[in-house]
Amino acid sequence: MAFNSIKQLLNNHRHDVTVSSEEYQQFRREYVMSYGLRGESFANAFCQRFGIVDYHMIGMDSDEADRYIDKVYLDQKRNTYQYYDI
């Protein structure tokens, strides 16, 4: 896992991300039926779904991640490292 995290940082590809409230609500519904059933954390599933690398979210439970996402990503343009499925 740590090796993949390092590879994500080394890719050095950044992109602009805007997550609308509608997209986020759709993701929340999808999480329960797909990511959650596979044992994926809410924060990691969000990053994968929206192509984001955000190490502030490591270790957050779903409630913490939800509040953080609302504050940082919803309806705002953010420049982040691009997530690659390694």
C-alpha positions, -999 to 999 in steps of 0.1 A, spaced: 0 0 0 28 25 9 45 17 -24 14 26 -43 10 58 -24 46 68 -34 39 59 -70 8 82 -69 29 111 -58 56 105 -83 32 105 -112 31 143 -107 1 147 -129 -23 173 -116 -57 182 -127 -87 204 -118 -116 187 -101 -150 200 -94 -175 178 -76 -211 189 -78 -235 182 -50 -255 160 -74 -224 140 -84 -215 135 -47 -250 123 -38 -249 98 -67 -215 86 -54 -229 81 -19 -256 59 -33 -231 39 -54 -207 35 -25 -231 14 -5 -238 -10 -34 -203 -13 -49 -173 1 -30 -186 -6 5 -194 -42 -3 -158 -47 -14 -146 -33 19 -133 0 4 -132 29 28 -155 58 20 -126 83 17 -106 60 -7 -136 52 -28 -143 89 -32 -107 95 -43 -109 67 -68 -143 77 -82 -133 114 -87 -96 108 -97 -82 125 -66 -51 119 -45 -57 135 -11 -36 122 17 -54 143 43 -82 117 40 -61 88 51 -76 72 82 -108 92 82 -139 74 91 -169 80 68 -184 108 89 -151 127 90 -146 122 53 -181 134 45 -175 166 64 -141 171 48 -154 165 13 -183 189 19 -158 216 31 -131 211 5 -145 196 -27 -182 202 -32 -190 228 -58 -154 241 -57 -127 238 -83 -96 221 -67 -63 213 -83 -51 179 -71 -29 151 -80 -46 127 -104 -54 93 -91 -42 63 -112 -54 28 -104 -20 11 -100 
